[in-house]
Amino acid sequence: MKLKIKYRDIDHTMEKLILQVNESIPYMRKKIPQGIDTPEDLFNFLKPQLTFTPDPPETELLQTSQTLFENNPHGFGGFGDCDCFSITGIASLYVLQIPTKIVLAGRGVFQPVHIYLRVFHRNKWIPFDLTQPDYNSERHYPFKFDYFLKFVYKDPKDQKNQKKDEFDLQAFNLRRQKYLKKNLLFVK
């Protein structure tokens, strides 16, 4: 599924992004080959399949992984921008059960222009930006804000477990609100 929406604000975009991640998890569970178990392996698997293409003007195009690879609105599999790549990255890292953060970057807290990920690997947080040519690299931005993602894991072998693979969006938004209140005096 793809969401093609008029851009409103970052909160609205993040809410829809998380919905696309949850849709992408089953697809990525099937797509990631056996033997890929580190973030670097995953980056090296995904990166050659992706081509950065900007969204249409005044539109925020959020693609599930399946749409990104198979039914791409740009007409070519793997074409998307940083949020589409982040959706696929988050879903894939979820499948591998690798702790992940979303990074919003830009000129200021209310002016994000880029989204990418950080992964916890070898006892430290490492950039996982599929728009970059190499693993563990990131561009400089004056402002970066990390959101730690709380995964709700489901064992795919446990048929009795009715919990759904998903992110806890409410906890995600609450952490962001607490950060803003703590670090920005003018936010009520």
Secondary structure, DSSP 4 states (H G I P E B T S, - for coil): -EEEEE---HHHHHHHHHHHHHHHHHHHHHHSPTT--SHHHHHHHHGGG-EE-PPPTTEEEEE-HHHHHHS-TTSSTTEE-HHHHHHHHHHHHHHTT--EEEEEEESSTT-EEEEEEEEEETTEEEEE-TTSSSTT-----SEEEEEE--EE---TT-TT--PPSEE-HHHHHHHHHHHHHHH-TT--
